[in-house]
Amino acid sequence: PDAGQSDHRGLSSVKTRLDLNVDYRFDDRWKSRLSGHVFYDTAYVLNGRSDYRAGFLDAYESEVEIDKAFVEGPLSTAFDLKVGRQIVVWGKADTLRVTDLLNPLDLRLPGRIDVGDLRLPLAMSKLGYHRDPWTLNAIVVHETRYNKLPIPGSDFFGLNVALPPEHKPSYSLNNQEVGLALEGIFSGWDLSLYAANFFNDEPHVALEAGRLVRKHARLGMLGLATNVATGNWLWKSEIAYLKGLKFSGAPGERFDRLDTLIGTEFAGLTDTTISLEVVNRHLLNFDVRLSGTPEDGRRNDFQSALRLTRSFL
C-alpha cells in the first residue's frame, strides 16, 4: 500500500451474516413480507482496527438493514397492488444489465456475488393489470437510493484520494422515479416492453458553486426484451435506449446511448446450465472529450459473461 492507504495483505475478511424473513397473511388474498440482514466482519478487529479509515469500517465492518418490507394483494380480478420496499426485476438476462435498471446494486465487492443477490430494494408502489397473456405494471419509486460503490480505504478502490461529495436529490414528488412494463407470455416465447424515468445510479462529476460534486443525472429509457425457447436452448435479447447521460468532460451537455444484448442458455446437461451473454453499449453522440473522464465515456463499451451453473446435491 501507498502511504496513508490501508494494508489489505493477509487476512481479508471473516464475515458472519444473518438473514431473517417473516411472511404474514392477513387473509386468503393479502399478504406481507418483512426481511432484513445483519453482518459483522471480525477481520478488522483481528488485524487491528486502527489500521483502517473510519469511513471504510463504517461500510465494511458491520451493517444492519431492512431489505424487503411490503404488502401485496388483489384489488379486483384484474388489478393487484404491491406497496413497500421491494425489488423489481426487468429484462431476461441473468448476468449483464440492459433494461434491469430500477433497483441499484451493492458493488462494494464487485464480481464476487451473483447479480440476483446484489440488487438493493427500494420503497415503491406497483399497480398491476392482468389480462392473459399480458400483464401491465405501473411503478412509482418513492425512495432515492444509488449503487453502493467501493470507497477510499477499500481494496477495490485504487486511488489514494478522497472522492468529491455526493449530491443526492431531496425527497419530493418531482424527484420520484416512474416505470411502465408490458409483458406477454406465449407458447415458446415471451416479450416485454419497458419505459422509465429515473436517476442514473452511476454519478457524474460536476462543478457546483466553485467545488466538484458527484451528481446523478435524470435518465429516460425505452426498452425491449424477449426470450425464445427451442429444445434445450433459450435465446434471449434486450435493447435499451437511454437519454440524458452526463459526463464531467462536457459540462451542461446530455448524451444518448443504445445498449444491445444477445445471449443464449443451454440446459441439455443433467443439473447443469451454461449461458453466454454479450452486450454493446454504444454512445450515439460520442465526443472525444469524454475519453479519460472519471465516467469513462466510450463510443462502444463491450461486455461479455460466460456462466456455468451446476447443482451437486
C-alpha positions in Angstrom: 0.0 0.0 0.0 1.0 3.6 -0.6 1.5 5.9 2.4 -1.9 6.5 4.1 -3.6 3.5 2.5 -4.9 0.5 4.4 -2.9 -2.7 4.2 -5.1 -5.4 2.8 -2.4 -8.1 2.5 -3.0 -11.2 4.5 -6.4 -11.8 6.2 -9.1 -10.0 4.2 -12.4 -11.0 5.6 -14.1 -13.2 8.2 -17.7 -12.2 7.8 -20.7 -13.7 9.5 -24.1 -12.8 8.1 -27.7 -13.4 9.4 -30.8 -13.0 7.2 -34.3 -13.0 8.6 -37.5 -13.3 6.7 -41.0 -13.1 8.1 -44.2 -13.6 6.0 -47.7 -12.8 7.3 -51.0 -13.4 5.6 -53.8 -11.1 6.5 -56.4 -13.4 4.7 -56.5 -15.5 1.6 -55.8 -12.5 -0.6 -53.5 -10.1 1.1 -50.1 -10.9 2.5 -46.9 -9.1 3.7 -43.2 -9.7 4.0 -40.5 -8.3 6.2 -36.9 -9.2 5.7 -33.5 -7.9 6.8 -29.9 -8.8 7.4 -27.1 -8.1 9.7 -23.4 -8.8 9.2 -20.2 -8.4 11.2 -16.6 -8.9 9.9 -14.1 -9.8 12.6 -11.1 -9.5 10.2 -10.7 -5.8 11.1 -10.5 -6.5 14.8 -8.0 -9.3 14.3 -5.9 -7.1 12.0 -6.2 -4.0 14.2 -9.0 -1.5 13.6 -6.5 1.4 13.9 -5.0 0.5 10.5 -8.3 1.3 8.7 -10.0 4.5 7.9 -13.2 5.3 9.8 -15.3 5.6 6.7 -14.1 2.2 5.5 -15.0 0.5 8.7 -18.5 2.1 8.6 -19.1 0.5 5.2 -17.4 -2.9 5.5 -17.1 -3.9 9.2 -20.8 -4.2 10.1 -24.3 -3.5 8.7 -27.9 -3.7 9.9 -30.5 -3.1 7.2 -34.2 -3.8 6.4 -34.3 -5.3 3.0 -37.9 -6.0 1.9 -41.0 -4.7 3.7 -44.1 -4.7 1.6 -47.8 -5.6 1.5 -49.5 -7.0 -1.6 -52.8 -8.3 -2.7 -55.6 -8.1 -5.4 -57.8 -5.0 -5.8 -60.1 -6.9 -8.1 -59.9 -9.9 -10.5 -57.8 -7.8 -12.9 -55.8 -5.4 -10.7 -53.3 -6.0 -7.9 -51.2 -3.7 -5.7 -47.8 -4.1 -4.0 -46.6 -1.3 -1.7 -43.4 -1.0 0.3 -39.7 -1.8 0.0 -39.2 -4.3 -2.8 -37.2 -5.4 -5.9 -38.5 -5.3 -9.4 -36.5 -7.3 -12.0 -36.8 -6.3 -15.6 -35.3 -8.0 -18.7 -34.3 -11.6 -19.5 -30.5 -11.5 -18.9 -29.1 -13.3 -15.8 -25.7 -11.6 -15.5 -25.5 -8.3 -17.5 -28.0 -5.5 -17.1 -29.6 -3.6 -20.0 -33.2 -3.0 -19.1 -33.0 -4.0 -15.5 -32.2 -0.5 -14.2 -34.8 0.3 -11.5 -33.0 -1.1 -8.4 -29.5 -0.1 -7.6 -26.7 -2.6 -6.8 -24.4 -3.3 -4.0 -21.0 -3.2 -5.7 -18.7 -2.9 -2.7 -17.3 -6.3 -3.5 -17.5 -6.3 -7.3 -17.7 -9.6 -9.2 -17.9 -11.9 -6.1 -21.7 -12.3 -5.7 -24.4 -13.2 -8.2 -26.3 -10.2 -9.5 -29.5 -11.6 -8.1 -28.1 -11.0 -4.6 -26.8 -7.6 -5.4 -30.0 -5.7 -6.0 -30.9 -3.1 -3.4 -34.6 -2.8 -2.6 -36.5 0.5 -2.9 -39.7 1.8 -1.4 -42.1 1.8 -4.3 -45.8 1.3 -5.3 -46.6 -1.1 -8.1 -50.1 -1.4 -9.7 -50.6 -4.4 -11.9 -53.3 -5.1 -14.5 -53.6 -8.7 -15.8 -55.4 -9.9 -19.0 -54.0 -13.1 -20.4 -51.4 -13.3 -21.9 -50.5 -9.7 -21.0 -49.5 -8.0 -17.7 -49.2 -4.2 -17.4 -47.3 -2.9 -14.3 -47.1 0.8 -13.4 -44.4 1.7 -10.8 -43.6 4.8 -8.8 -40.4 4.7 -6.8 -40.5 6.8 -3.7 -37.0 6.2 -2.3 -33.8 7.8 -3.6 -31.0 5.3 -3.4 -27.9 4.6 -5.6 -25.3 1.9 -6.1 -23.1 1.1 -3.1 -19.6 1.5 -4.5 -16.1 0.8 -3.1 -14.9 3.7 -1.0 -11.4 5.1 -0.2 -9.6 2.6 2.0 -11.1 -0.4 0.3 -9.0 -3.0 -1.6 -11.3 -2.3 -4.6 -10.7 1.4 -4.6 -7.4 2.0 -6.5 -6.9 5.7 -5.8 -5.3 7.2 -2.6 -7.6 10.3 -2.8 -11.0 11.2 -1.4 -14.0 11.4 -3.7 -15.9 14.6 -4.2 -19.0 14.8 -2.0 -22.2 13.2 -3.4 -25.2 15.4 -4.1 -28.5 13.5 -3.5 -31.8 15.0 -4.5 -34.2 15.7 -1.7 -37.4 13.7 -1.3 -40.2 15.4 -3.2 -42.9 14.5 -5.8 -40.7 15.8 -8.6 -37.8 13.5 -7.6 -39.7 10.3 -7.7 -38.9 7.7 -10.4 -41.5 6.1 -12.6 -41.6 2.9 -14.7 -44.0 1.1 -17.0 -43.7 -2.5 -18.1 -45.9 -4.5 -20.5 -45.1 -8.2 -20.5 -46.7 -11.0 -22.6 -46.1 -14.8 -22.2 -46.8 -17.0 -25.2 -46.1 -20.6 -26.3 -42.4 -20.9 -26.6 -41.6 -17.2 -26.3 -42.3 -14.0 -24.4 -42.0 -10.3 -25.0 -41.6 -7.3 -22.6 -41.7 -3.6 -23.3 -40.4 -1.0 -20.8 -40.4 2.7 -20.3 -38.9 4.5 -17.3 -37.7 7.9 -16.0 -35.2 7.6 -13.2 -31.9 8.8 -11.7 -28.7 7.3 -13.0 -27.2 5.1 -10.3 -23.7 5.9 -11.5 -22.8 9.6 -10.7 -21.0 12.1 -12.9 -18.6 14.8 -11.7 -19.8 18.4 -12.0 -18.7 21.8 -10.8 -21.2 23.4 -8.5 -20.7 26.6 -6.5 -17.0 26.5 -7.2 -16.4 22.9 -6.0 -16.5 19.5 -7.5 -19.5 17.3 -6.6 -20.9 13.9 -7.8 -24.4 14.3 -9.2 -26.9 11.8 -10.6 -28.5 12.7 -14.0 -32.1 12.1 -14.7 -32.5 9.5 -17.5 -35.2 8.3 -19.8 -35.3 4.8 -21.0 -37.2 2.8 -23.6 -36.5 -0.9 -23.7 -37.5 -4.3 -25.2 -36.7 -7.8 -24.1 -37.6 -11.2 -25.4 -37.0 -14.9 -24.8 -37.4 -17.7 -27.4 -37.2 -21.4 -26.4 -36.1 -24.1 -28.9 -35.5 -27.5 -27.4 -32.7 -27.3 -24.8 -31.8 -23.8 -25.9 -33.1 -20.5 -24.7 -32.3 -17.4 -26.8 -32.6 -14.0 -25.2 -32.2 -10.4 -26.4 -32.6 -7.0 -24.9 -32.3 -3.5 -26.2 -32.5 -0.2 -24.3 -32.4 3.5 -25.5 -31.1 5.8 -22.7 -31.5 9.5 -22.9 -29.9 12.2 -20.7 -26.5 10.8 -19.7 -24.0 13.4 -18.4 -20.2 13.4 -18.2 -17.7 15.7 -16.5 -15.8 16.2 -19.8 -18.8 18.0 -21.4 -20.5 20.2 -18.7 -24.1 21.1 -19.5 -24.5 18.6 -22.3 -26.6 15.4 -22.4 -25.8 12.2 -24.3 -27.8 9.3 -25.6 -26.8 5.6 -25.6 -28.1 2.4 -27.2 -27.4 -0.8 -25.2 -27.9 -4.1 -27.1 -27.7 -7.6 -25.6 -27.8 -11.0 -27.1 -27.5 -14.3 -25.2 -28.2 -18.0 -25.1 -28.7 -20.6 -22.4 -28.1 -24.3 -22.8 -29.9 -26.7 -20.4 -29.3 -30.0 -22.1 -26.9 -31.4 -19.5 -28.2 -33.0 -16.3 -28.4 -30.5 -13.4 -26.3 -28.1 -15.5 -26.9 -24.8 -17.3 -24.5 -22.9 -19.5 -25.2 -19.4 -20.5 -23.4 -16.7 -22.6 -24.4 -13.0 -22.7 -22.8 -10.2 -24.8 -23.6 -6.5 -24.5 -22.5 -3.5 -26.6 -23.2 0.0 -25.1 -23.0 2.5 -28.0 -22.8 6.2 -27.2 -24.8 7.8 -30.1 -23.4 11.3 -29.9 -19.9 10.5 -28.8 -17.5 13.3 -28.2 -13.7 12.8 -27.8 -13.8 15.0 -24.7 -15.5 12.1 -22.8 -12.5 9.8 -23.2 -10.5 9.6 -20.0 -13.1 11.3 -17.8 -14.0 9.8 -14.4 -17.1 8.3 -16.0 -15.1 6.7 -18.8 -17.3 7.7 -21.7 -16.5 5.4 -24.6 -18.0 5.2 -28.1 -18.5 1.5 -27.7 -18.3 -0.4 -24.4 -18.3 -4.2 -24.9 -19.1 -6.7 -22.1 -19.5 -10.4 -22.1 -20.3 -13.0 -19.4 -20.0 -16.8 -19.5 -21.8 -18.6 -16.7 -21.7 -22.3 -15.7 -24.3 -23.3 -13.1 -24.5 -26.8 -11.7 -26.5 -28.4 -8.9 -24.5 -31.1 -6.9 -26.9 -32.0 -4.1 
